[in-house]
Amino acid sequence: MNNPGNLKYHESHTWLKAGADGIATVGITDHAQEQLGDVVYVQQPAVGSTVTQGEACGVIESVKTAADVHAPATGVVTEVNAALDEAPESVNADPYAAWLFRIRLSDAAQLNALLDAAGYEKALG
């Protein structure tokens, strides 16, 4: 399983990469895309909306099912990955390159509650 060591992980199978500017990039994990199967649609939160750690803020649909995307941290959405509108399947090809959205973190201390790669893999069993 591919879980880069430079990312933080939420138990809901999302990852977060914090930037020095307080902006964090968010996506779904390799495990999540594997469980979903072929992704056909990604609904992302609106730019300017606030997402809350642990709460659903989007949906990913695959040929098998649909699943909520949960925010790994609280913040205001600053950008969404518009490329996913035309090529949602890129999430399957590389879920770490095919990020979903970016947020301006409201509370950087929330990052301490996230898992590192080893912790996420342990949580998966």
C-alpha positions in Angstrom: 0.0 0.0 0.0 1.2 3.4 -0.9 1.1 5.9 2.0 3.7 8.7 1.6 5.6 9.6 4.8 5.3 13.3 4.3 1.5 13.4 4.6 -0.9 13.3 7.6 -3.9 10.9 7.5 -7.4 11.0 8.9 -9.1 7.8 9.9 -11.8 8.5 7.2 -9.2 7.7 4.5 -8.3 11.3 3.6 -4.8 12.7 3.5 -3.5 16.2 4.2 -0.3 17.9 3.2 0.3 21.1 5.2 2.1 24.0 3.6 4.2 26.6 5.3 1.7 29.3 4.3 -1.1 27.7 6.3 -2.7 26.2 3.2 -3.2 22.4 3.2 -3.9 20.1 0.3 -6.4 17.3 0.8 -7.2 14.1 -1.1 -8.2 10.5 -0.6 -5.8 7.7 0.2 -4.6 4.9 -2.0 -6.6 2.5 0.2 -9.8 4.6 -0.3 -9.5 4.7 -4.1 -8.8 0.9 -4.1 -11.9 0.2 -2.1 -14.0 2.5 -4.3 -13.0 1.0 -7.6 -13.2 3.0 -10.8 -14.0 6.7 -9.8 -16.5 8.3 -12.2 -17.5 11.5 -10.3 -16.1 13.8 -7.6 -18.2 16.4 -5.8 -16.0 18.9 -4.0 -16.8 21.6 -1.5 -17.4 25.1 -2.8 -14.5 27.6 -2.7 -15.1 29.9 0.2 -17.0 27.3 2.2 -15.8 26.1 5.6 -15.1 22.4 6.1 -15.0 20.9 9.6 -12.6 18.2 10.8 -14.3 14.7 10.6 -17.4 15.9 8.8 -18.5 15.1 5.3 -17.7 17.8 2.8 -17.9 16.1 -0.6 -18.7 12.8 -2.4 -16.8 10.4 -4.6 -18.8 8.1 -6.8 -17.5 5.0 -8.4 -19.0 2.3 -10.6 -19.5 0.3 -7.3 -20.6 2.9 -4.8 -20.6 6.4 -3.5 -18.7 7.6 -0.5 -18.6 10.8 1.6 -15.3 12.6 1.7 -14.5 13.8 5.3 -12.4 16.8 6.0 -9.1 15.9 7.8 -9.0 19.4 9.4 -11.1 22.5 9.7 -10.6 25.4 7.3 -11.9 27.5 4.5 -11.7 26.0 1.0 -9.4 28.1 -1.1 -9.2 26.0 -4.2 -10.6 22.8 -5.8 -8.9 20.6 -8.3 -11.0 21.5 -11.4 -9.2 18.8 -13.5 -11.3 16.2 -11.6 -14.4 17.5 -13.4 -13.1 16.2 -16.7 -11.0 13.3 -15.4 -12.2 11.9 -12.1 -10.5 8.6 -12.9 -7.2 10.3 -12.2 -7.9 9.7 -8.5 -7.4 6.0 -9.3 -4.2 6.5 -11.2 -2.5 8.5 -8.4 -4.6 9.6 -5.5 -1.7 11.7 -4.1 -1.3 13.7 -7.3 -5.1 14.0 -7.9 -5.8 16.1 -4.8 -9.4 17.2 -4.2 -9.2 20.6 -2.6 -7.1 23.1 -0.6 -8.0 24.7 2.7 -6.7 27.6 4.8 -6.3 25.8 8.2 -8.3 27.3 11.0 -6.4 25.5 13.8 -3.0 24.0 13.0 -3.1 22.2 16.3 -5.6 19.8 14.7 -2.8 18.3 12.7 -1.5 16.7 15.9 -4.6 14.5 16.0 -3.9 13.1 12.5 -2.1 9.9 11.9 1.4 9.5 10.3 1.8 6.9 7.5 2.7 4.1 10.0 -0.2 5.0 12.2 -2.6 5.0 9.3 -1.4 1.6 8.1 -1.8 0.2 11.6 -5.3 1.6 11.7 -6.1 -0.3 8.5 -5.1 -3.5 10.2 
